[in-house]
Amino acid sequence: MNFTIEGPQFKTCAVCTPILRSLPDWFGLEDAIQYYSSEMDNLPTFLACESGQVHGFLSLKQHNP
């Protein structure tokens, strides 16, 4: 597969939340998924895409200066 990286982008909840839900061993708590989803809309997010489909993402959150 040849992936392209797109971003940074904001307001990516709609494409990233299904990826979180597809990984229940890592993101199995509904409250956590909702929290991450609401946070990522305001975070710079890079999308890993192939043939127009998003296969992964990286959202960046700075906790300290």
PDB file of N, H, CA, C and O in Angstrom:
ATOM      1  N   MET A   1       0.830  -1.179   0.000  1.00  0.00           N
ATOM      2  CA  MET A   1       0.000   0.000   0.000  1.00  0.00           C
ATOM      3  C   MET A   1       0.875   1.243   0.000  1.00  0.00           C
ATOM      4  O   MET A   1       1.919   1.280   0.651  1.00  0.00           O
ATOM      5  N   ASN A   2       0.449   2.241  -0.723  1.00  0.00           N
ATOM      6  H   ASN A   2      -0.399   2.211  -1.252  1.00  0.00           H
ATOM      7  CA  ASN A   2       1.098   3.539  -0.723  1.00  0.00           C
ATOM      8  C   ASN A   2       0.196   4.526  -0.020  1.00  0.00           C
ATOM      9  O   ASN A   2      -0.860   4.895  -0.535  1.00  0.00           O
ATOM     10  N   PHE A   3       0.611   4.950   1.149  1.00  0.00           N
ATOM     11  H   PHE A   3       1.468   4.650   1.567  1.00  0.00           H
ATOM     12  CA  PHE A   3      -0.162   5.911   1.917  1.00  0.00           C
ATOM     13  C   PHE A   3       0.352   7.313   1.655  1.00  0.00           C
ATOM     14  O   PHE A   3       1.543   7.520   1.419  1.00  0.00           O
ATOM     15  N   THR A   4      -0.549   8.260   1.698  1.00  0.00           N
ATOM     16  H   THR A   4      -1.516   8.092   1.890  1.00  0.00           H
ATOM     17  CA  THR A   4      -0.164   9.659   1.720  1.00  0.00           C
ATOM     18  C   THR A   4      -0.584  10.221   3.070  1.00  0.00           C
ATOM     19  O   THR A   4      -1.569   9.780   3.662  1.00  0.00           O
ATOM     20  N   ILE A   5       0.163  11.182   3.541  1.00  0.00           N
ATOM     21  H   ILE A   5       0.964  11.540   3.061  1.00  0.00           H
ATOM     22  CA  ILE A   5      -0.151  11.834   4.803  1.00  0.00           C
ATOM     23  C   ILE A   5      -0.712  13.209   4.478  1.00  0.00           C
ATOM     24  O   ILE A   5      -0.071  14.007   3.793  1.00  0.00           O
ATOM     25  N   GLU A   6      -1.910  13.478   4.975  1.00  0.00           N
ATOM     26  H   GLU A   6      -2.430  12.830   5.532  1.00  0.00           H
ATOM     27  CA  GLU A   6      -2.584  14.746   4.736  1.00  0.00           C
ATOM     28  C   GLU A   6      -2.731  15.479   6.056  1.00  0.00           C
ATOM     29  O   GLU A   6      -3.128  14.892   7.063  1.00  0.00           O
ATOM     30  N   GLY A   7      -2.411  16.757   6.048  1.00  0.00           N
ATOM     31  H   GLY A   7      -2.089  17.234   5.230  1.00  0.00           H
ATOM     32  CA  GLY A   7      -2.609  17.529   7.254  1.00  0.00           C
ATOM     33  C   GLY A   7      -1.499  18.523   7.472  1.00  0.00           C
ATOM     34  O   GLY A   7      -0.583  18.644   6.659  1.00  0.00           O
ATOM     35  N   PRO A   8      -1.587  19.222   8.559  1.00  0.00           N
ATOM     36  CA  PRO A   8      -2.555  19.023   9.625  1.00  0.00           C
ATOM     37  C   PRO A   8      -3.942  19.524   9.239  1.00  0.00           C
ATOM     38  O   PRO A   8      -4.088  20.496   8.497  1.00  0.00           O
ATOM     39  N   GLN A   9      -4.939  18.849   9.753  1.00  0.00           N
ATOM     40  H   GLN A   9      -4.820  18.060  10.356  1.00  0.00           H
ATOM     41  CA  GLN A   9      -6.336  19.208   9.528  1.00  0.00           C
ATOM     42  C   GLN A   9      -7.051  19.291  10.870  1.00  0.00           C
ATOM     43  O   GLN A   9      -6.607  18.711  11.861  1.00  0.00           O
ATOM     44  N   PHE A  10      -8.152  20.014  10.890  1.00  0.00           N
ATOM     45  H   PHE A  10      -8.513  20.486  10.085  1.00  0.00           H
ATOM     46  CA  PHE A  10      -9.007  20.108  12.070  1.00  0.00           C
ATOM     47  C   PHE A  10     -10.395  19.600  11.695  1.00  0.00           C
ATOM     48  O   PHE A  10     -10.690  19.401  10.516  1.00  0.00           O
ATOM     49  N   LYS A  11     -11.238  19.391  12.689  1.00  0.00           N
ATOM     50  H   LYS A  11     -10.998  19.551  13.647  1.00  0.00           H
ATOM     51  CA  LYS A  11     -12.605  18.898  12.459  1.00  0.00           C
ATOM     52  C   LYS A  11     -12.591  17.527  11.773  1.00  0.00           C
ATOM     53  O   LYS A  11     -13.284  17.315  10.778  1.00  0.00           O
ATOM     54  N   THR A  12     -11.803  16.611  12.312  1.00  0.00           N
ATOM     55  H   THR A  12     -11.240  16.784  13.120  1.00  0.00           H
ATOM     56  CA  THR A  12     -11.644  15.289  11.700  1.00  0.00           C
ATOM     57  C   THR A  12     -12.415  14.187  12.425  1.00  0.00           C
ATOM     58  O   THR A  12     -12.262  13.008  12.109  1.00  0.00           O
ATOM     59  N   CYS A  13     -13.233  14.567  13.382  1.00  0.00           N
ATOM     60  H   CYS A  13     -13.358  15.525  13.639  1.00  0.00           H
ATOM     61  CA  CYS A  13     -13.967  13.586  14.184  1.00  0.00           C
ATOM     62  C   CYS A  13     -14.732  12.576  13.331  1.00  0.00           C
ATOM     63  O   CYS A  13     -14.734  11.384  13.641  1.00  0.00           O
ATOM     64  N   ALA A  14     -15.372  13.030  12.278  1.00  0.00           N
ATOM     65  H   ALA A  14     -15.371  13.998  12.026  1.00  0.00           H
ATOM     66  CA  ALA A  14     -16.214  12.143  11.463  1.00  0.00           C
ATOM     67  C   ALA A  14     -15.427  11.016  10.807  1.00  0.00           C
ATOM     68  O   ALA A  14     -15.952   9.916  10.629  1.00  0.00           O
ATOM     69  N   VAL A  15     -14.178  11.277  10.447  1.00  0.00           N
ATOM     70  H   VAL A  15     -13.752  12.170  10.592  1.00  0.00           H
ATOM     71  CA  VAL A  15     -13.393  10.216   9.797  1.00  0.00           C
ATOM     72  C   VAL A  15     -12.541   9.439  10.788  1.00  0.00           C
ATOM     73  O   VAL A  15     -12.159   8.302  10.509  1.00  0.00           O
ATOM     74  N   CYS A  16     -12.230  10.033  11.954  1.00  0.00           N
ATOM     75  H   CYS A  16     -12.540  10.956  12.181  1.00  0.00           H
ATOM     76  CA  CYS A  16     -11.356   9.360  12.915  1.00  0.00           C
ATOM     77  C   CYS A  16     -12.103   8.491  13.928  1.00  0.00           C
ATOM     78  O   CYS A  16     -11.582   7.461  14.357  1.00  0.00           O
ATOM     79  N   THR A  17     -13.304   8.889  14.310  1.00  0.00           N
ATOM     80  H   THR A  17     -13.727   9.726  13.962  1.00  0.00           H
ATOM     81  CA  THR A  17     -14.048   8.111  15.301  1.00  0.00           C
ATOM     82  C   THR A  17     -14.304   6.674  14.852  1.00  0.00           C
ATOM     83  O   THR A  17     -14.182   5.768  15.676  1.00  0.00           O
ATOM     84  N   PRO A  18     -14.654   6.416  13.587  1.00  0.00           N
ATOM     85  CA  PRO A  18     -14.818   5.009  13.180  1.00  0.00           C
ATOM     86  C   PRO A  18     -13.540   4.186  13.337  1.00  0.00           C
ATOM     87  O   PRO A  18     -13.604   2.982  13.585  1.00  0.00           O
ATOM     88  N   ILE A  19     -12.389   4.824  13.197  1.00  0.00           N
ATOM     89  H   ILE A  19     -12.336   5.802  12.997  1.00  0.00           H
ATOM     90  CA  ILE A  19     -11.123   4.102  13.397  1.00  0.00           C
ATOM     91  C   ILE A  19     -10.972   3.747  14.868  1.00  0.00           C
ATOM     92  O   ILE A  19     -10.577   2.628  15.195  1.00  0.00           O
ATOM     93  N   LEU A  20     -11.281   4.687  15.764  1.00  0.00           N
ATOM     94  H   LEU A  20     -11.601   5.597  15.499  1.00  0.00           H
ATOM     95  CA  LEU A  20     -11.242   4.383  17.202  1.00  0.00           C
ATOM     96  C   LEU A  20     -12.160   3.211  17.529  1.00  0.00           C
ATOM     97  O   LEU A  20     -11.779   2.309  18.276  1.00  0.00           O
ATOM     98  N   ARG A  21     -13.360   3.224  16.975  1.00  0.00           N
ATOM     99  H   ARG A  21     -13.670   3.956  16.368  1.00  0.00           H
ATOM    100  CA  ARG A  21     -14.333   2.160  17.255  1.00  0.00           C
ATOM    101  C   ARG A  21     -13.902   0.805  16.685  1.00  0.00           C
ATOM    102  O   ARG A  21     -14.342  -0.241  17.163  1.00  0.00           O
ATOM    103  N   SER A  22     -13.048   0.828  15.675  1.00  0.00           N
ATOM    104  H   SER A  22     -12.691   1.677  15.287  1.00  0.00           H
ATOM    105  CA  SER A  22     -12.592  -0.439  15.083  1.00  0.00           C
ATOM    106  C   SER A  22     -11.466  -1.083  15.894  1.00  0.00           C
ATOM    107  O   SER A  22     -10.985  -2.158  15.536  1.00  0.00           O
ATOM    108  N   LEU A  23     -11.042  -0.439  16.977  1.00  0.00           N
ATOM    109  H   LEU A  23     -11.432   0.434  17.269  1.00  0.00           H
ATOM    110  CA  LEU A  23      -9.952  -0.942  17.816  1.00  0.00           C
ATOM    111  C   LEU A  23     -10.417  -1.103  19.266  1.00  0.00           C
ATOM    112  O   LEU A  23      -9.928  -0.400  20.150  1.00  0.00           O
ATOM    113  N   PRO A  24     -11.353  -2.018  19.519  1.00  0.00           N
ATOM    114  CA  PRO A  24     -11.925  -2.122  20.869  1.00  0.00           C
ATOM    115  C   PRO A  24     -10.929  -2.561  21.937  1.00  0.00           C
ATOM    116  O   PRO A  24     -11.142  -2.282  23.117  1.00  0.00           O
ATOM    117  N   ASP A  25      -9.846  -3.243  21.555  1.00  0.00           N
ATOM    118  H   ASP A  25      -9.673  -3.469  20.597  1.00  0.00           H
ATOM    119  CA  ASP A  25      -8.846  -3.632  22.553  1.00  0.00           C
ATOM    120  C   ASP A  25      -8.090  -2.414  23.083  1.00  0.00           C
ATOM    121  O   ASP A  25      -7.580  -2.438  24.203  1.00  0.00           O
ATOM    122  N   TRP A  26      -8.018  -1.362  22.290  1.00  0.00           N
ATOM    123  H   TRP A  26      -8.433  -1.342  21.380  1.00  0.00           H
ATOM    124  CA  TRP A  26      -7.313  -0.143  22.688  1.00  0.00           C
ATOM    125  C   TRP A  26      -8.282   0.939  23.145  1.00  0.00           C
ATOM    126  O   TRP A  26      -7.991   1.668  24.093  1.00  0.00           O
ATOM    127  N   PHE A  27      -9.424   1.050  22.487  1.00  0.00           N
ATOM    128  H   PHE A  27      -9.660   0.457  21.717  1.00  0.00           H
ATOM    129  CA  PHE A  27     -10.380   2.121  22.766  1.00  0.00           C
ATOM    130  C   PHE A  27     -11.758   1.509  22.983  1.00  0.00           C
ATOM    131  O   PHE A  27     -12.662   1.713  22.173  1.00  0.00           O
ATOM    132  N   GLY A  28     -11.923   0.767  24.063  1.00  0.00           N
ATOM    133  H   GLY A  28     -11.188   0.602  24.721  1.00  0.00           H
ATOM    134  CA  GLY A  28     -13.153   0.033  24.275  1.00  0.00           C
ATOM    135  C   GLY A  28     -14.167   0.707  25.174  1.00  0.00           C
ATOM    136  O   GLY A  28     -15.267   0.185  25.358  1.00  0.00           O
ATOM    137  N   LEU A  29     -13.824   1.858  25.739  1.00  0.00           N
ATOM    138  H   LEU A  29     -12.931   2.282  25.590  1.00  0.00           H
ATOM    139  CA  LEU A  29     -14.743   2.538  26.648  1.00  0.00           C
ATOM    140  C   LEU A  29     -15.461   3.662  25.911  1.00  0.00           C
ATOM    141  O   LEU A  29     -14.817   4.545  25.344  1.00  0.00           O
ATOM    142  N   GLU A  30     -16.783   3.632  25.917  1.00  0.00           N
ATOM    143  H   GLU A  30     -17.306   2.915  26.378  1.00  0.00           H
ATOM    144  CA  GLU A  30     -17.571   4.612  25.174  1.00  0.00           C
ATOM    145  C   GLU A  30     -17.288   6.038  25.639  1.00  0.00           C
ATOM    146  O   GLU A  30     -17.185   6.944  24.812  1.00  0.00           O
ATOM    147  N   ASP A  31     -17.162   6.248  26.939  1.00  0.00           N
ATOM    148  H   ASP A  31     -17.246   5.512  27.610  1.00  0.00           H
ATOM    149  CA  ASP A  31     -16.865   7.592  27.447  1.00  0.00           C
ATOM    150  C   ASP A  31     -15.535   8.096  26.898  1.00  0.00           C
ATOM    151  O   ASP A  31     -15.412   9.268  26.541  1.00  0.00           O
ATOM    152  N   ALA A  32     -14.550   7.221  26.831  1.00  0.00           N
ATOM    153  H   ALA A  32     -14.650   6.269  27.120  1.00  0.00           H
ATOM    154  CA  ALA A  32     -13.238   7.609  26.312  1.00  0.00           C
ATOM    155  C   ALA A  32     -13.315   7.937  24.819  1.00  0.00           C
ATOM    156  O   ALA A  32     -12.719   8.912  24.363  1.00  0.00           O
ATOM    157  N   ILE A  33     -14.045   7.127  24.068  1.00  0.00           N
ATOM    158  H   ILE A  33     -14.529   6.335  24.439  1.00  0.00           H
ATOM    159  CA  ILE A  33     -14.194   7.387  22.628  1.00  0.00           C
ATOM    160  C   ILE A  33     -14.863   8.739  22.410  1.00  0.00           C
ATOM    161  O   ILE A  33     -14.441   9.505  21.544  1.00  0.00           O
ATOM    162  N   GLN A  34     -15.890   9.036  23.176  1.00  0.00           N
ATOM    163  H   GLN A  34     -16.233   8.414  23.879  1.00  0.00           H
ATOM    164  CA  GLN A  34     -16.573  10.319  23.032  1.00  0.00           C
ATOM    165  C   GLN A  34     -15.644  11.476  23.393  1.00  0.00           C
ATOM    166  O   GLN A  34     -15.659  12.515  22.734  1.00  0.00           O
ATOM    167  N   TYR A  35     -14.842  11.298  24.434  1.00  0.00           N
ATOM    168  H   TYR A  35     -14.830  10.454  24.970  1.00  0.00           H
ATOM    169  CA  TYR A  35     -13.894  12.335  24.836  1.00  0.00           C
ATOM    170  C   TYR A  35     -12.855  12.558  23.738  1.00  0.00           C
ATOM    171  O   TYR A  35     -12.619  13.694  23.327  1.00  0.00           O
ATOM    172  N   TYR A  36     -12.237  11.480  23.266  1.00  0.00           N
ATOM    173  H   TYR A  36     -12.429  10.557  23.600  1.00  0.00           H
ATOM    174  CA  TYR A  36     -11.222  11.612  22.209  1.00  0.00           C
ATOM    175  C   TYR A  36     -11.821  12.252  20.964  1.00  0.00           C
ATOM    176  O   TYR A  36     -11.190  13.103  20.336  1.00  0.00           O
ATOM    177  N   SER A  37     -13.015  11.852  20.610  1.00  0.00           N
ATOM    178  H   SER A  37     -13.527  11.161  21.119  1.00  0.00           H
ATOM    179  CA  SER A  37     -13.667  12.380  19.415  1.00  0.00           C
ATOM    180  C   SER A  37     -13.912  13.887  19.533  1.00  0.00           C
ATOM    181  O   SER A  37     -13.683  14.634  18.582  1.00  0.00           O
ATOM    182  N   SER A  38     -14.377  14.324  20.698  1.00  0.00           N
ATOM    183  H   SER A  38     -14.563  13.717  21.470  1.00  0.00           H
ATOM    184  CA  SER A  38     -14.634  15.752  20.874  1.00  0.00           C
ATOM    185  C   SER A  38     -13.332  16.544  20.902  1.00  0.00           C
ATOM    186  O   SER A  38     -13.292  17.672  20.413  1.00  0.00           O
ATOM    187  N   GLU A  39     -12.277  15.981  21.458  1.00  0.00           N
ATOM    188  H   GLU A  39     -12.310  15.064  21.856  1.00  0.00           H
ATOM    189  CA  GLU A  39     -10.982  16.646  21.513  1.00  0.00           C
ATOM    190  C   GLU A  39     -10.351  16.789  20.127  1.00  0.00           C
ATOM    191  O   GLU A  39      -9.794  17.838  19.804  1.00  0.00           O
ATOM    192  N   MET A  40     -10.437  15.744  19.314  1.00  0.00           N
ATOM    193  H   MET A  40     -10.889  14.891  19.577  1.00  0.00           H
ATOM    194  CA  MET A  40      -9.690  15.751  18.048  1.00  0.00           C
ATOM    195  C   MET A  40     -10.201  16.783  17.057  1.00  0.00           C
ATOM    196  O   MET A  40      -9.467  17.149  16.139  1.00  0.00           O
ATOM    197  N   ASP A  41     -11.412  17.259  17.201  1.00  0.00           N
ATOM    198  H   ASP A  41     -12.009  16.961  17.947  1.00  0.00           H
ATOM    199  CA  ASP A  41     -11.898  18.300  16.308  1.00  0.00           C
ATOM    200  C   ASP A  41     -11.094  19.590  16.460  1.00  0.00           C
ATOM    201  O   ASP A  41     -11.017  20.391  15.528  1.00  0.00           O
ATOM    202  N   ASN A  42     -10.498  19.786  17.634  1.00  0.00           N
ATOM    203  H   ASN A  42     -10.562  19.136  18.390  1.00  0.00           H
ATOM    204  CA  ASN A  42      -9.727  21.002  17.900  1.00  0.00           C
ATOM    205  C   ASN A  42      -8.224  20.785  17.863  1.00  0.00           C
ATOM    206  O   ASN A  42      -7.462  21.716  18.125  1.00  0.00           O
ATOM    207  N   LEU A  43      -7.789  19.586  17.547  1.00  0.00           N
ATOM    208  H   LEU A  43      -8.408  18.830  17.334  1.00  0.00           H
ATOM    209  CA  LEU A  43      -6.361  19.273  17.512  1.00  0.00           C
ATOM    210  C   LEU A  43      -5.873  19.137  16.072  1.00  0.00           C
ATOM    211  O   LEU A  43      -6.612  18.673  15.204  1.00  0.00           O
ATOM    212  N   PRO A  44      -4.629  19.543  15.820  1.00  0.00           N
ATOM    213  CA  PRO A  44      -4.076  19.288  14.490  1.00  0.00           C
ATOM    214  C   PRO A  44      -3.940  17.774  14.296  1.00  0.00           C
ATOM    215  O   PRO A  44      -3.326  17.080  15.107  1.00  0.00           O
ATOM    216  N   THR A  45      -4.515  17.292  13.223  1.00  0.00           N
ATOM    217  H   THR A  45      -5.013  17.856  12.564  1.00  0.00           H
ATOM    218  CA  THR A  45      -4.559  15.851  12.966  1.00  0.00           C
ATOM    219  C   THR A  45      -4.030  15.563  11.572  1.00  0.00           C
ATOM    220  O   THR A  45      -4.378  16.238  10.604  1.00  0.00           O
ATOM    221  N   PHE A  46      -3.187  14.551  11.491  1.00  0.00           N
ATOM    222  H   PHE A  46      -2.904  14.002  12.278  1.00  0.00           H
ATOM    223  CA  PHE A  46      -2.643  14.085  10.225  1.00  0.00           C
ATOM    224  C   PHE A  46      -3.340  12.778   9.877  1.00  0.00           C
ATOM    225  O   PHE A  46      -3.470  11.890  10.719  1.00  0.00           O
ATOM    226  N   LEU A  47      -3.786  12.668   8.629  1.00  0.00           N
ATOM    227  H   LEU A  47      -3.680  13.389   7.945  1.00  0.00           H
ATOM    228  CA  LEU A  47      -4.520  11.490   8.178  1.00  0.00           C
ATOM    229  C   LEU A  47      -3.652  10.653   7.253  1.00  0.00           C
ATOM    230  O   LEU A  47      -3.007  11.187   6.350  1.00  0.00           O
ATOM    231  N   ALA A  48      -3.633   9.350   7.472  1.00  0.00           N
ATOM    232  H   ALA A  48      -4.157   8.916   8.205  1.00  0.00           H
ATOM    233  CA  ALA A  48      -2.956   8.412   6.582  1.00  0.00           C
ATOM    234  C   ALA A  48      -4.002   7.888   5.600  1.00  0.00           C
ATOM    235  O   ALA A  48      -4.926   7.172   5.988  1.00  0.00           O
ATOM    236  N   CYS A  49      -3.849   8.253   4.323  1.00  0.00           N
ATOM    237  H   CYS A  49      -3.099   8.834   4.008  1.00  0.00           H
ATOM    238  CA  CYS A  49      -4.861   7.939   3.312  1.00  0.00           C
ATOM    239  C   CYS A  49      -4.282   7.067   2.212  1.00  0.00           C
ATOM    240  O   CYS A  49      -3.097   7.140   1.884  1.00  0.00           O
ATOM    241  N   GLU A  50      -5.140   6.255   1.663  1.00  0.00           N
ATOM    242  H   GLU A  50      -6.102   6.196   1.929  1.00  0.00           H
ATOM    243  CA  GLU A  50      -4.786   5.427   0.507  1.00  0.00           C
ATOM    244  C   GLU A  50      -6.038   5.300  -0.347  1.00  0.00           C
ATOM    245  O   GLU A  50      -7.088   4.876   0.136  1.00  0.00           O
ATOM    246  N   SER A  51      -5.925   5.664  -1.596  1.00  0.00           N
ATOM    247  H   SER A  51      -5.072   6.009  -1.988  1.00  0.00           H
ATOM    248  CA  SER A  51      -7.046   5.619  -2.541  1.00  0.00           C
ATOM    249  C   SER A  51      -8.270   6.375  -2.019  1.00  0.00           C
ATOM    250  O   SER A  51      -9.404   5.925  -2.182  1.00  0.00           O
ATOM    251  N   GLY A  52      -8.027   7.527  -1.390  1.00  0.00           N
ATOM    252  H   GLY A  52      -7.106   7.892  -1.257  1.00  0.00           H
ATOM    253  CA  GLY A  52      -9.127   8.355  -0.922  1.00  0.00           C
ATOM    254  C   GLY A  52      -9.770   7.907   0.375  1.00  0.00           C
ATOM    255  O   GLY A  52     -10.731   8.529   0.828  1.00  0.00           O
ATOM    256  N   GLN A  53      -9.270   6.853   0.981  1.00  0.00           N
ATOM    257  H   GLN A  53      -8.489   6.348   0.613  1.00  0.00           H
ATOM    258  CA  GLN A  53      -9.836   6.332   2.224  1.00  0.00           C
ATOM    259  C   GLN A  53      -8.847   6.554   3.366  1.00  0.00           C
ATOM    260  O   GLN A  53      -7.645   6.343   3.204  1.00  0.00           O
ATOM    261  N   VAL A  54      -9.354   6.979   4.515  1.00  0.00           N
ATOM    262  H   VAL A  54     -10.330   7.151   4.647  1.00  0.00           H
ATOM    263  CA  VAL A  54      -8.515   7.191   5.691  1.00  0.00           C
ATOM    264  C   VAL A  54      -8.325   5.859   6.409  1.00  0.00           C
ATOM    265  O   VAL A  54      -9.296   5.189   6.761  1.00  0.00           O
ATOM    266  N   HIS A  55      -7.057   5.479   6.625  1.00  0.00           N
ATOM    267  H   HIS A  55      -6.268   6.024   6.340  1.00  0.00           H
ATOM    268  CA  HIS A  55      -6.737   4.219   7.294  1.00  0.00           C
ATOM    269  C   HIS A  55      -6.152   4.416   8.690  1.00  0.00           C
ATOM    270  O   HIS A  55      -6.094   3.477   9.484  1.00  0.00           O
ATOM    271  N   GLY A  56      -5.721   5.630   8.982  1.00  0.00           N
ATOM    272  H   GLY A  56      -5.768   6.393   8.338  1.00  0.00           H
ATOM    273  CA  GLY A  56      -5.134   5.908  10.287  1.00  0.00           C
ATOM    274  C   GLY A  56      -4.998   7.406  10.480  1.00  0.00           C
ATOM    275  O   GLY A  56      -5.195   8.191   9.552  1.00  0.00           O
ATOM    276  N   PHE A  57      -4.659   7.786  11.697  1.00  0.00           N
ATOM    277  H   PHE A  57      -4.498   7.148  12.450  1.00  0.00           H
ATOM    278  CA  PHE A  57      -4.503   9.212  11.977  1.00  0.00           C
ATOM    279  C   PHE A  57      -3.595   9.414  13.181  1.00  0.00           C
ATOM    280  O   PHE A  57      -3.350   8.498  13.966  1.00  0.00           O
ATOM    281  N   LEU A  58      -3.106  10.643  13.297  1.00  0.00           N
ATOM    282  H   LEU A  58      -3.305  11.386  12.659  1.00  0.00           H
ATOM    283  CA  LEU A  58      -2.307  11.069  14.430  1.00  0.00           C
ATOM    284  C   LEU A  58      -2.775  12.455  14.820  1.00  0.00           C
ATOM    285  O   LEU A  58      -2.661  13.391  14.028  1.00  0.00           O
ATOM    286  N   SER A  59      -3.301  12.605  16.029  1.00  0.00           N
ATOM    287  H   SER A  59      -3.393  11.844  16.672  1.00  0.00           H
ATOM    288  CA  SER A  59      -3.722  13.899  16.548  1.00  0.00           C
ATOM    289  C   SER A  59      -2.692  14.331  17.578  1.00  0.00           C
ATOM    290  O   SER A  59      -2.250  13.533  18.403  1.00  0.00           O
ATOM    291  N   LEU A  60      -2.315  15.605  17.521  1.00  0.00           N
ATOM    292  H   LEU A  60      -2.674  16.254  16.851  1.00  0.00           H
ATOM    293  CA  LEU A  60      -1.272  16.122  18.409  1.00  0.00           C
ATOM    294  C   LEU A  60      -1.880  17.037  19.465  1.00  0.00           C
ATOM    295  O   LEU A  60      -2.659  17.937  19.154  1.00  0.00           O
ATOM    296  N   LYS A  61      -1.505  16.787  20.731  1.00  0.00           N
ATOM    297  H   LYS A  61      -0.872  16.055  20.984  1.00  0.00           H
ATOM    298  CA  LYS A  61      -1.958  17.630  21.810  1.00  0.00           C
ATOM    299  C   LYS A  61      -0.749  17.966  22.669  1.00  0.00           C
ATOM    300  O   LYS A  61      -0.100  17.078  23.222  1.00  0.00           O
ATOM    301  N   GLN A  62      -0.453  19.259  22.776  1.00  0.00           N
ATOM    302  H   GLN A  62      -0.980  19.980  22.327  1.00  0.00           H
ATOM    303  CA  GLN A  62       0.660  19.697  23.597  1.00  0.00           C
ATOM    304  C   GLN A  62       0.182  19.846  25.030  1.00  0.00           C
ATOM    305  O   GLN A  62      -0.757  20.595  25.303  1.00  0.00           O
ATOM    306  N   HIS A  63       0.829  19.132  25.949  1.00  0.00           N
ATOM    307  H   HIS A  63       1.592  18.524  25.727  1.00  0.00           H
ATOM    308  CA  HIS A  63       0.427  19.180  27.342  1.00  0.00           C
ATOM    309  C   HIS A  63       1.230  20.216  28.139  1.00  0.00           C
ATOM    310  O   HIS A  63       0.730  20.781  29.112  1.00  0.00           O
ATOM    311  N   ASN A  64       2.464  20.457  27.724  1.00  0.00           N
ATOM    312  H   ASN A  64       2.870  19.998  26.934  1.00  0.00           H
ATOM    313  CA  ASN A  64       3.341  21.400  28.414  1.00  0.00           C
ATOM    314  C   ASN A  64       4.131  22.192  27.383  1.00  0.00           C
ATOM    315  O   ASN A  64       4.342  21.721  26.265  1.00  0.00           O
ATOM    316  N   PRO A  65       4.574  23.404  27.755  1.00  0.00           N
ATOM    317  CA  PRO A  65       5.373  24.196  26.807  1.00  0.00           C
ATOM    318  C   PRO A  65       6.695  23.503  26.468  1.00  0.00           C
ATOM    319  O   PRO A  65       7.486  24.032  25.686  1.00  0.00           O
TER     320      PRO A  65
END
